[in-house]
Amino acid sequence: MISKHSQPIYLVSACLTGLKTRYDGKIKSCPKCAMALEGAIWIPICPEQLGGLSTPRIGAELTGGNGRDVLQGRARVIRQDRVDVTGQFIAGAKQVLQIARSQPISAVFLKAESPSCGLNRVLGVTAALLQEHNFILREF
């Protein structure tokens, strides 16, 4: 798809923009990310909400591997109360991919250490799916 805009278009983890989408319902915007978004068109996304999870919600962790392993059925996403939310994390990741494919996305800015969006220390489910589809990812 060819962009009608001269500015780059980014997908960005909604929590980085100050929206109340974090698992704990708190606002924790990222000034460094905001600076990187200056002059750009950006679309906020929250894979966990898109997968059907509420805000606030009980924290979850990858168990048995990383996001790539979850997508391949070798690992799970388990809440702190031991409820399996793997299906919701995969569904949310697929929704984000659909949004990313619908626009001429220059890059995707993701929340560090998230079981959905983490990229470096923790490879989240959404990050893994976007990597598989060759999107440029940055972690904040």
N, C-alpha and C positions, 0 to 999 in steps of 0.2 A: 504494500500500500504506500502510495506517495503522499507525503505530508503537504498540506496546504499552508503550514506554518513554518516560519523561518527558525523558530526556537526548537530546541530539542524537546522530545516528550519522554518523560520518565515515569515509570511505576515506582511507588515509594511505600514502604511499610507505613501504614497510617499512624502508628504510635510514634514514629519519628517526627511527625508533623504536629504533634500535640493533641491529636484526637484521642478520646478516651476509649481506646481499643486494647490497651494492655490487659494481660490476664488479671491483674489486680485492680483494674479500673482507674488507675492513677494516670495523671498527665506527666509525661517525661519526654518533652521534645528534645531534639538534637540540634543545637545551633550550627554545628559543623555541616550537618545534612542540609539545613535551611540555606546556608551559604552556597552549597553546591547546587541547590535548586533555583537560585536567583536567576531570573530572566528566562526560565524554562517553563514549559507546560508540564504539570505533574498530576498524576492520578493516584490518590491514596487507596491502598488495598490492605485488607487484613485477612489473610488466609484462614485463620481460625474462626473468625466470624462468618466468612463466606462458606465455611464447612458446617456451619450450624451451631457453633459454640457461642455461649453467652459472654457478656462482659458485665461485671467481673466473672471470672471462672477459676476453678481450681487449677493450679499450676500443673504442667505435664512435662515429662522427660522422655527422650528417646531411650529405649531399652533393647539391648541386644545388637546395636549397630547404629549407623547414621541414617540420614534421610534417604540416601540411595538404597540402603538395605530395607528400609520400610517400603519403598516403592516396589522392591523385588520380593516382598513377602517374607524377608528373613529377620525383620526387627519390628517392634511395635512402639506406639506412643501411649504411655501410661500416665494417668493423672496421679497426683500425690495420694489420693484415696484408693488407688489401685484399680480404678475404672479405665478400661481400654478405650481410647479415643482415636485409634489409628484411622478408622474409616472417615471420621470428620476431618482429620489432617490431610488425608489423601484427597477427599472431595474438595477441600479448600484450595489445595495446590492446583488441582485441575481447573478450578474456576479462575484462579490467577493466570494460569497459562492461557485460558480462553481470552481473558481481557488483554493479555500481552500480545496475543496473535491478532487482535482486532485493531491495533493501532501501530503506527510506525515507531516503536519504542527504541530509544537510543540506548538506554540502560535501565536496570532495576536496582533501586537502593533498598537494602534490606537491613533489618535489625539484628545486630550481633547477638550471638549466644541464644537465639530463640530456637525452639524445636521445629518451628516452621521455617524461619527465615535466616537462621545462622548460616554463615558461610565458611569461616576460617576455623575457629576453635571447635565449633559444633556445626556440622553440615545438616541443615534442617530439611524437611520434606519438600517444601516449596522451592527452596534454593536448589535442591538436587534435581527436581523436575525441570526448572528453568535452565539449569546447566545442560541437561540432556538435550534441550532444544536450542542450545547455543546462544542464549541471551547473555549480554554483558551484565555482570553482577558486581555491585559494590556494597561493602558492609560498613555500617555506622554503629 
